[in-house]
Amino acid sequence: MENYLKVESEDSLVRDVDSNAIVNQNQSEFDKFIKLSKKKYEEKKKFDDMRSDLDSLKEDMNEIKTLLKNIMDKWFINIPRQILIS
């Protein structure tokens, strides 16, 4: 059978004598804890997804910047000297 000892600091907590685990006997507190944990997980996932999207956008911008530089370099190489001097 399960034997429990009352935890002094909290009325809803007991210690399982066999496993030495602390057990919360208040179901509504447990439900709140689970709900909060899920919310924190979702917020972290959303943040991580936004971080990943931002990193991807940075890479895309760097690629666009490199392509534009290459286009400009080729344009300046192929432009007639007369236009550059005038």
Sequence and secondary structure as in RCSB ss.txt:
>XXXX:A:sequence
MENYLKVESEDSLVRDVDSNAIVNQNQSEFDKFIKLSKKKYEEKKKFDDMRSDLDSLKEDMNEIKTLLKNIMDKW
FINIPRQILIS
>XXXX:A:secstr
   EEE TT TTEEEETTT  EEE  HHHHHHHHHHHHHHHHHHHHHHHHHHHHHHHHHHHHHHHHHHHHHHHHH
HHHS HHHHH 
